[in-house]
Amino acid sequence: MLKKDSSKTEETEVNEEFFRLLPEELLALNKDDPGSSSSLDCSSQNPTAAAEFPAEPSTSTPEDRPTTIVTSVTHQQEFLPQIQNIICTVNLGCQLDLHLIARKAWNVEYNPKVYKALIMRLREPRTTAMIYKNGNLVCLGAKSVAQARLAARRLARKVQKLGFPIRFLNFKIQNMMASCDTFTVSLEQLALQEHCRSGHSWPYEAELFPGLFYSGIPNLSIVIFASGKMSLVGATTEAQIYEALGIIRPILSRFRRH
């Protein structure tokens, strides 16, 4: 029986109300944002609220979907990546008093004897940030670029409400980590190929580490397991992830375990 492909809704964008929480000229990261001008409101009772837009219902019915496409879609799903973590950075544009933030903010941890940065957590999107006294903020845990940007803005707003002249500068995605499920692979034969290694050992020894590292793609590291699972680290855009999978797919197909 052919399997039906379930569609996934895209991540929703941040609503206009939230964009107005920081100065307009500093929030022009999204060129499509209409961004109406508004004065800075530091007394907002719900500064971190973001609108959730319902997914558009599909207009197609099972009878309308051509059965000739289902097989190809199912085949492509073997190399469909899922983003597990995004690390992004932003500069808040001012010096911060981390002791003051630790006393007045919720969901924070600060122990300068252990680590010099303050740790702040968000429930939605579920992310964790490291905030430094020079204004640098590192956010990790988001599952999409939209979530990463939203989390960084919400964290900046929380600090801004404590009285700091926060600005939102140089937002950048530093690293994207993704996973992918494929077919079973003979790692013993794949390990003999160029750019393949098993951790720090050579040749491949499953007893030391069950995965195989492929380093043939610049700035990207791929770990391949015999079950077909893969982890990709080092990309800064989703396009790089899909490009890497396009390169590794014909290589793995040669060593597919039947």
CORWOLIN-V128877 format. One record per residue. SS is DSSP state (hx for helix, st for strand, lp for the rest). PHI is phi in degrees with one decimal (999 if undefined). BURIAL is b if it has 9 or more other C-alpha atoms within 8 Angstrom, else e. Layout:
ss=SS phi=PHI burial=BURIAL
ss=SS phi=PHI burial=BURIAL
This chain:
ss=lp phi=999 burial=e
ss=lp phi=-75.6 burial=e
ss=lp phi=-91.6 burial=e
ss=lp phi=-87.0 burial=e
ss=lp phi=-87.4 burial=e
ss=lp phi=-89.2 burial=e
ss=lp phi=-79.2 burial=e
ss=lp phi=-115.5 burial=e
ss=lp phi=-77.6 burial=e
ss=lp phi=-77.9 burial=e
ss=lp phi=-67.3 burial=e
ss=lp phi=-78.1 burial=e
ss=lp phi=-84.2 burial=e
ss=lp phi=-71.6 burial=b
ss=lp phi=-76.3 burial=e
ss=hx phi=-62.6 burial=b
ss=hx phi=-59.5 burial=e
ss=hx phi=-72.1 burial=b
ss=hx phi=-62.2 burial=b
ss=lp phi=-79.5 burial=b
ss=lp phi=-74.7 burial=b
ss=lp phi=-121.0 burial=b
ss=lp phi=-52.9 burial=b
ss=hx phi=-62.0 burial=b
ss=hx phi=-70.8 burial=e
ss=hx phi=-98.6 burial=b
ss=lp phi=-113.0 burial=b
ss=lp phi=-87.5 burial=e
ss=lp phi=-80.0 burial=e
ss=lp phi=-105.4 burial=e
ss=lp phi=-65.0 burial=e
ss=lp phi=-87.7 burial=e
ss=lp phi=-73.7 burial=e
ss=lp phi=-66.2 burial=e
ss=lp phi=48.1 burial=e
ss=lp phi=-78.5 burial=e
ss=lp phi=-73.6 burial=e
ss=lp phi=-158.3 burial=e
ss=lp phi=-73.0 burial=e
ss=lp phi=-68.7 burial=e
ss=lp phi=-110.3 burial=e
ss=lp phi=-94.6 burial=e
ss=lp phi=-110.3 burial=e
ss=lp phi=-65.4 burial=e
ss=lp phi=-81.6 burial=e
ss=lp phi=-139.8 burial=e
ss=lp phi=-71.6 burial=b
ss=lp phi=-100.3 burial=e
ss=lp phi=-74.7 burial=e
ss=lp phi=-133.1 burial=e
ss=lp phi=-71.6 burial=e
ss=lp phi=-111.2 burial=e
ss=lp phi=-92.5 burial=e
ss=lp phi=-66.6 burial=e
ss=lp phi=-68.0 burial=e
ss=lp phi=-70.7 burial=e
ss=lp phi=-67.3 burial=e
ss=lp phi=-74.8 burial=e
ss=lp phi=-89.5 burial=e
ss=lp phi=-90.8 burial=e
ss=lp phi=-111.2 burial=e
ss=lp phi=-55.0 burial=e
ss=lp phi=-72.1 burial=e
ss=lp phi=-80.4 burial=e
ss=lp phi=-81.4 burial=e
ss=lp phi=-69.1 burial=e
ss=hx phi=-71.8 burial=e
ss=hx phi=-74.2 burial=e
ss=hx phi=-91.9 burial=e
ss=hx phi=-61.5 burial=b
ss=hx phi=-63.4 burial=b
ss=hx phi=-67.6 burial=e
ss=hx phi=-65.2 burial=b
ss=hx phi=-60.9 burial=b
ss=hx phi=-66.4 burial=e
ss=hx phi=-70.3 burial=e
ss=hx phi=-65.4 burial=e
ss=hx phi=-62.6 burial=b
ss=hx phi=-121.5 burial=b
ss=lp phi=-96.6 burial=e
ss=lp phi=-78.6 burial=b
ss=st phi=-126.7 burial=e
ss=st phi=-74.8 burial=b
ss=st phi=-102.2 burial=b
ss=st phi=-160.5 burial=b
ss=st phi=-127.3 burial=b
ss=st phi=-108.7 burial=b
ss=st phi=-131.0 burial=b
ss=st phi=-130.1 burial=b
ss=st phi=-154.0 burial=b
ss=st phi=-105.0 burial=b
ss=lp phi=-85.6 burial=b
ss=lp phi=76.3 burial=b
ss=lp phi=-160.9 burial=b
ss=lp phi=-77.6 burial=e
ss=lp phi=-119.6 burial=b
ss=lp phi=-95.7 burial=e
ss=hx phi=-67.8 burial=b
ss=hx phi=-66.0 burial=e
ss=hx phi=-65.8 burial=e
ss=hx phi=-63.5 burial=b
ss=hx phi=-64.9 burial=b
ss=hx phi=-79.1 burial=e
ss=hx phi=-105.2 burial=e
ss=lp phi=-94.9 burial=e
ss=lp phi=-94.2 burial=e
ss=lp phi=55.7 burial=e
ss=st phi=-127.3 burial=b
ss=st phi=-134.9 burial=e
ss=lp phi=-147.9 burial=b
ss=lp phi=-138.5 burial=e
ss=lp phi=-60.9 burial=e
ss=lp phi=-73.4 burial=e
ss=lp phi=-94.3 burial=e
ss=lp phi=-150.8 burial=e
ss=lp phi=-74.9 burial=b
ss=lp phi=-95.8 burial=b
ss=st phi=-90.3 burial=b
ss=st phi=-103.5 burial=b
ss=st phi=-127.0 burial=b
ss=st phi=-119.9 burial=b
ss=st phi=-117.8 burial=b
ss=lp phi=-86.2 burial=e
ss=lp phi=-144.5 burial=e
ss=lp phi=-67.6 burial=b
ss=lp phi=-70.1 burial=b
ss=st phi=-142.1 burial=b
ss=st phi=-129.7 burial=b
ss=st phi=-126.5 burial=b
ss=st phi=-111.8 burial=b
ss=st phi=-112.8 burial=b
ss=lp phi=-105.9 burial=b
ss=lp phi=-67.3 burial=b
ss=lp phi=-81.4 burial=e
ss=lp phi=100.3 burial=b
ss=st phi=-77.6 burial=b
ss=st phi=-130.5 burial=b
ss=st phi=-117.4 burial=b
ss=st phi=-117.9 burial=b
ss=st phi=-140.5 burial=b
ss=st phi=112.7 burial=b
ss=st phi=-71.2 burial=b
ss=lp phi=-102.9 burial=b
ss=lp phi=-156.5 burial=b
ss=hx phi=-64.8 burial=b
ss=hx phi=-63.0 burial=b
ss=hx phi=-65.1 burial=b
ss=hx phi=-63.0 burial=b
ss=hx phi=-65.7 burial=b
ss=hx phi=-62.6 burial=b
ss=hx phi=-63.0 burial=b
ss=hx phi=-62.7 burial=b
ss=hx phi=-67.7 burial=b
ss=hx phi=-65.9 burial=b
ss=hx phi=-64.8 burial=b
ss=hx phi=-62.7 burial=b
ss=hx phi=-66.5 burial=b
ss=hx phi=-61.9 burial=b
ss=hx phi=-70.8 burial=b
ss=hx phi=-62.1 burial=b
ss=lp phi=-67.2 burial=b
ss=lp phi=-85.8 burial=e
ss=lp phi=106.0 burial=e
ss=lp phi=-88.5 burial=b
ss=lp phi=-77.4 burial=e
ss=lp phi=-71.9 burial=b
ss=lp phi=-128.6 burial=b
ss=lp phi=-114.0 burial=b
ss=st phi=-122.7 burial=b
ss=st phi=56.3 burial=e
ss=st phi=-66.1 burial=b
ss=st phi=-152.0 burial=e
ss=st phi=-83.3 burial=b
ss=st phi=-95.5 burial=b
ss=st phi=-160.1 burial=b
ss=st phi=-125.5 burial=b
ss=st phi=-113.2 burial=b
ss=st phi=-131.8 burial=b
ss=st phi=-126.8 burial=b
ss=st phi=-154.1 burial=b
ss=st phi=-104.0 burial=b
ss=lp phi=-127.3 burial=b
ss=lp phi=-89.6 burial=b
ss=lp phi=-67.3 burial=b
ss=st phi=-129.9 burial=b
ss=lp phi=-85.3 burial=b
ss=hx phi=-69.8 burial=b
ss=hx phi=-61.4 burial=e
ss=hx phi=-79.6 burial=e
ss=hx phi=-65.5 burial=b
ss=lp phi=-64.8 burial=b
ss=lp phi=-81.2 burial=e
ss=lp phi=-84.6 burial=e
ss=lp phi=-68.1 burial=e
ss=lp phi=70.9 burial=e
ss=st phi=-110.6 burial=b
ss=st phi=-152.3 burial=b
ss=st phi=-110.0 burial=b
ss=lp phi=60.0 burial=e
ss=lp phi=-98.0 burial=e
ss=st phi=-101.6 burial=e
ss=lp phi=-152.6 burial=e
ss=lp phi=-78.3 burial=e
ss=lp phi=-67.9 burial=b
ss=lp phi=-132.4 burial=b
ss=lp phi=-64.1 burial=e
ss=lp phi=-69.0 burial=e
ss=lp phi=-85.5 burial=e
ss=lp phi=-155.2 burial=b
ss=lp phi=-76.2 burial=b
ss=st phi=-102.5 burial=b
ss=st phi=-123.2 burial=b
ss=st phi=-90.6 burial=b
ss=st phi=-114.9 burial=b
ss=lp phi=-120.0 burial=b
ss=lp phi=-83.5 burial=e
ss=lp phi=-112.1 burial=e
ss=lp phi=-57.4 burial=e
ss=lp phi=64.8 burial=e
ss=lp phi=-132.9 burial=b
ss=st phi=-122.1 burial=b
ss=st phi=-121.6 burial=b
ss=st phi=-110.5 burial=b
ss=st phi=-114.5 burial=b
ss=st phi=-112.3 burial=b
ss=lp phi=-62.5 burial=b
ss=lp phi=-71.1 burial=e
ss=lp phi=102.5 burial=b
ss=st phi=-74.3 burial=b
ss=st phi=-133.1 burial=b
ss=st phi=-123.2 burial=b
ss=st phi=-119.7 burial=b
ss=st phi=-132.9 burial=b
ss=st phi=115.0 burial=b
ss=st phi=-75.9 burial=b
ss=lp phi=-115.0 burial=b
ss=lp phi=-140.0 burial=e
ss=hx phi=-67.0 burial=e
ss=hx phi=-61.8 burial=e
ss=hx phi=-66.1 burial=b
ss=hx phi=-65.2 burial=b
ss=hx phi=-65.9 burial=b
ss=hx phi=-65.0 burial=e
ss=hx phi=-64.9 burial=b
ss=hx phi=-66.3 burial=b
ss=hx phi=-65.7 burial=e
ss=hx phi=-79.1 burial=e
ss=hx phi=-79.5 burial=e
ss=hx phi=-61.5 burial=b
ss=hx phi=-64.3 burial=e
ss=hx phi=-69.2 burial=e
ss=hx phi=-68.0 burial=b
ss=hx phi=-61.7 burial=e
ss=hx phi=-70.6 burial=e
ss=lp phi=-118.5 burial=b
ss=st phi=-70.2 burial=b
ss=lp phi=-90.7 burial=e
ss=lp phi=-99.7 burial=e
